[in-house]
Amino acid sequence: MKTHDNMLVMEGISIGINLLFLGIAFLRFSQRNNATLVNKLRIAFWLFFVLFSLNTLGNLFAETLTETLIFTPLTVLLAILSLRLALKA
């Protein structure tokens, strides 16, 4: 990222994606009996798994040590949780 404004935009997108993930997870557990919705949410969790896995790869090759040491384990955890929800949904 070249400017502070670019960083703010990317962080805003990241926060939005994480809030979307939390909303979908909440919806999944509040609508357990709706099989049609659960199947659609399974697709969303697979997409999140792919997104967080790719983000993990990006964090591994990040220029800053903070991003590599702190955010790589976090995105690995999010990818694993997404996979678990995708398989269990």
BAFI-539046 format. One line per 2 residues: number of its first residue (from 1); their letters; for each residue x, y, z of N, C-alpha, C. Coordinates in pm, 1 decimal. Last residue first. Example, Ala and Ser with C-alpha at 12.3 -4.5 7.8 and 13.67 -1.06 7.14 Angstrom:
2
2	SA	1285.0/-225.0/708.0/1367.0/-106.0/714.0/1290.0/3.0/787.0 ~ 1319.0/-569.0/780.0/1230.0/-450.0/780.0/1320.0/-330.0/780.0
This chain:
89
89	AK	-2214.7/-2770.9/825.5/-2338.9/-2696.9/799.1/-2447.9/-2782.2/740.6 ~ -1974.6/-2901.1/836.2/-2077.1/-2937.2/934.0/-2212.8/-2877.0/901.4
87	LA	-1819.1/-2790.1/637.4/-1837.5/-2935.2/640.0/-1952.0/-2977.1/730.3 ~ -1830.6/-2520.6/702.1/-1869.3/-2565.0/568.2/-1897.7/-2714.6/566.3
85	LR	-1726.9/-2515.5/960.2/-1867.0/-2478.6/939.0/-1916.8/-2523.7/801.8 ~ -1463.6/-2593.1/899.7/-1544.8/-2674.8/989.6/-1694.2/-2644.4/972.7
83	LS	-1386.2/-2380.4/737.1/-1391.2/-2516.0/682.8/-1478.7/-2604.9/770.1 ~ -1394.1/-2174.0/924.2/-1480.6/-2169.1/805.7/-1495.6/-2307.6/744.5
81	LI	-1193.6/-2259.0/1099.5/-1332.3/-2248.1/1147.6/-1431.0/-2243.3/1031.6 ~ -973.8/-2240.5/926.1/-1011.1/-2369.6/985.6/-1155.9/-2367.0/1034.1
79	AL	-973.5/-1964.5/871.7/-988.3/-2061.2/762.5/-1033.4/-2197.1/815.9 ~ -930.8/-1859.1/1128.3/-1055.6/-1828.8/1057.1/-1080.0/-1925.8/941.8
77	LV	-670.7/-1963.0/1173.0/-782.5/-2000.1/1260.0/-916.7/-1974.1/1191.6 ~ -533.8/-1826.5/972.1/-535.4/-1973.7/972.9/-653.3/-2022.4/1056.8
75	TL	-567.0/-1565.4/1057.0/-635.4/-1607.4/934.2/-635.6/-1759.1/918.7 ~ -410.1/-1579.7/1293.6/-551.7/-1541.4/1298.7/-626.4/-1586.5/1173.7
73	PT	-152.7/-1641.8/1203.8/-227.0/-1738.4/1285.3/-376.3/-1707.8/1293.2 ~ -116.1/-1394.9/1048.8/-112.9/-1527.4/986.4/-184.1/-1630.8/1073.3
71	FI	-118.8/-1178.4/1225.2/-235.5/-1201.5/1141.8/-233.4/-1335.3/1068.5 ~ 128.0/-1196.7/1369.5/-1.7/-1184.1/1437.4/-116.6/-1227.4/1347.9
69	LT	348.4/-1236.0/1197.7/341.2/-1306.0/1326.1/203.5/-1302.9/1391.2 ~ 293.1/-1079.4/964.8/327.8/-1221.0/954.3/304.4/-1293.9/1086.1
67	ET	243.9/-826.9/1068.5/140.9/-893.7/988.8/168.0/-1043.3/979.2 ~ 489.8/-779.1/1193.6/365.1/-781.7/1271.4/256.7/-856.8/1196.0
65	LT	672.0/-765.0/986.8/680.0/-878.6/1078.3/551.4/-892.5/1160.1 ~ 577.9/-673.9/658.7/592.7/-639.0/799.7/587.9/-763.5/886.7
63	EA	538.8/-788.0/410.7/664.7/-718.1/435.5/685.7/-687.3/582.8 ~ 406.1/-1120.4/377.3/393.4/-977.3/405.1/529.7/-916.4/437.1
61	FL	376.6/-1386.4/330.4/474.0/-1314.9/249.1/467.4/-1163.6/268.9 ~ 173.1/-1459.1/501.4/302.4/-1525.6/514.1/412.5/-1450.8/440.0
59	NG	-42.6/-1313.6/403.7/19.1/-1273.0/530.6/156.0/-1337.8/550.1 ~ -104.5/-1462.1/175.0/-60.0/-1323.5/162.4/9.3/-1275.7/288.4
57	LT	-190.3/-1697.4/296.8/-72.4/-1699.0/209.1/-16.5/-1558.2/191.7 ~ -417.2/-1595.5/426.6/-307.5/-1652.9/505.0/-179.4/-1655.8/421.9
55	NL	-575.5/-1531.1/209.6/-527.3/-1423.5/295.1/-410.9/-1471.5/381.9 ~ -636.7/-1786.1/122.0/-555.7/-1698.4/36.8/-497.9/-1581.8/117.4
53	SF	-791.5/-1863.7/342.7/-671.2/-1939.3/306.1/-578.6/-1854.9/218.7 ~ -1003.0/-1682.4/335.8/-911.0/-1678.2/448.6/-783.3/-1757.1/421.4
51	LV	-1120.2/-1764.3/85.6/-1074.4/-1627.3/109.0/-972.3/-1620.8/222.4 ~ -1187.7/-2033.3/136.9/-1094.2/-1999.6/29.2/-1035.5/-1859.7/52.4
49	FF	-1369.2/-1993.7/348.9/-1251.3/-2078.9/366.2/-1145.3/-2045.6/261.0 ~ -1564.9/-1839.6/224.7/-1484.7/-1779.6/330.4/-1358.4/-1861.7/356.1
47	LW	-1666.5/-2037.1/54.5/-1604.9/-1916.7/-2.0/-1517.3/-1846.0/101.4 ~ -1769.2/-2213.2/244.9/-1662.8/-2258.6/154.8/-1591.1/-2138.8/92.6
45	FA	-1967.8/-2049.1/353.2/-1854.6/-2088.7/437.6/-1739.8/-2144.7/355.0 ~ -2141.2/-2030.3/133.8/-2076.2/-1909.3/185.6/-1954.9/-1945.7/271.4
43	IR	-2226.5/-2295.0/120.8/-2151.6/-2237.3/8.6/-2076.2/-2113.8/54.0 ~ -2367.7/-2304.6/360.6/-2252.0/-2392.6/341.4/-2164.1/-2340.5/227.9
41	LK	-2581.9/-2141.7/311.1/-2476.8/-2092.2/399.4/-2351.6/-2177.9/389.4 ~ -2734.4/-2312.4/159.0/-2680.9/-2190.8/96.9/-2567.6/-2133.3/181.0
39	NV	-2797.4/-2502.4/355.3/-2720.8/-2542.8/236.7/-2661.4/-2422.3/164.6 ~ -2949.3/-2343.7/528.2/-2824.8/-2404.0/576.3/-2738.0/-2447.4/458.5
37	LT	-3173.8/-2288.1/371.5/-3082.5/-2180.2/409.7/-2948.1/-2236.0/455.0 ~ -3284.2/-2547.1/357.9/-3250.6/-2473.3/236.3/-3149.9/-2362.6/266.1
35	AN	-3333.3/-2615.1/628.6/-3235.6/-2690.4/549.5/-3193.2/-2615.8/423.0 ~ -3377.5/-2474.2/913.6/-3409.4/-2436.0/776.5/-3304.5/-2497.0/683.0
33	NR	-3288.8/-2519.7/1168.4/-3393.3/-2607.5/1116.6/-3431.6/-2578.4/972.2 ~ -3102.1/-2322.4/1237.1/-3059.4/-2461.9/1222.4/-3161.4/-2551.0/1154.3
31	QS	-3073.9/-2040.4/1253.1/-3166.9/-2101.8/1157.8/-3131.5/-2248.5/1132.6 ~ -2874.3/-1961.7/1420.9/-3010.2/-1923.8/1458.4/-3114.8/-1989.4/1368.5
29	FR	-2644.3/-2047.8/1301.2/-2682.2/-2109.2/1428.1/-2822.1/-2070.3/1473.2 ~ -2642.7/-1891.2/1066.1/-2633.6/-2037.2/1058.2/-2684.4/-2102.4/1187.0
27	LF	-2637.7/-1631.8/1165.8/-2755.3/-1677.8/1091.0/-2758.2/-1829.9/1084.2 ~ -2378.3/-1629.6/1272.1/-2493.5/-1611.8/1360.0/-2620.8/-1663.2/1292.9
25	AI	-2235.3/-1659.0/1031.8/-2223.2/-1760.6/1137.1/-2340.9/-1751.5/1234.1 ~ -2310.2/-1422.6/905.6/-2348.2/-1549.7/844.5/-2338.2/-1662.3/947.4
23	GL	-2193.8/-1236.2/1082.0/-2337.4/-1234.7/1056.5/-2386.6/-1366.3/998.3 ~ -1921.0/-1301.8/1058.8/-1989.8/-1316.5/1187.5/-2141.1/-1319.8/1170.6
21	FL	-1884.4/-1235.1/785.7/-1860.7/-1370.9/833.6/-1933.6/-1395.6/965.9 ~ -1934.3/-960.0/798.5/-2020.4/-1045.9/716.4/-2007.0/-1191.4/760.1
19	LN	-1718.0/-884.4/955.6/-1853.7/-865.1/1007.3/-1954.1/-949.8/929.0 ~ -1511.5/-946.6/775.5/-1520.3/-1017.4/903.9/-1657.7/-1001.1/967.5
17	IG	-1569.0/-763.8/572.3/-1571.5/-907.9/543.1/-1584.3/-987.5/673.3 ~ -1529.3/-520.4/712.1/-1659.3/-554.4/653.8/-1673.0/-703.2/625.6
15	IS	-1258.6/-533.9/769.7/-1354.9/-532.4/879.9/-1493.5/-569.9/829.0 ~ -1161.3/-521.1/503.5/-1132.4/-635.9/589.6/-1231.7/-644.8/705.5
13	IG	-1247.8/-268.3/424.9/-1296.7/-386.4/353.1/-1277.0/-511.3/438.9 ~ -1096.6/-115.9/605.2/-1242.9/-108.5/606.4/-1305.2/-228.3/537.4
11	EM	-840.6/-177.4/518.4/-881.8/-218.5/652.5/-1033.3/-214.0/666.3 ~ -848.7/-54.0/266.5/-829.6/-198.9/276.7/-870.3/-251.4/414.8
9	VL	-881.0/216.2/344.0/-980.4/150.4/258.8/-969.5/-1.5/271.8 ~ -644.7/257.4/490.7/-775.0/271.5/556.0/-885.4/203.4/475.1
7	MN	-452.0/223.3/290.9/-455.1/132.2/404.6/-591.1/137.6/474.5 ~ -507.0/441.3/128.0/-521.9/305.5/74.5/-533.1/203.8/186.9
5	DH	-438.1/647.3/306.4/-577.3/633.0/261.7/-603.5/495.0/203.8 ~ -163.3/620.1/324.2/-243.8/593.7/443.2/-390.5/573.5/405.4
3	TK	-28.5/461.6/26.9/-68.8/575.7/109.1/-149.9/528.7/229.9 ~ 51.4/214.0/-83.5/134.4/333.5/-101.8/98.3/447.1/-6.2
1	M	83.4/-117.1/0.0/0.0/0.0/0.0/88.2/123.9/0.0
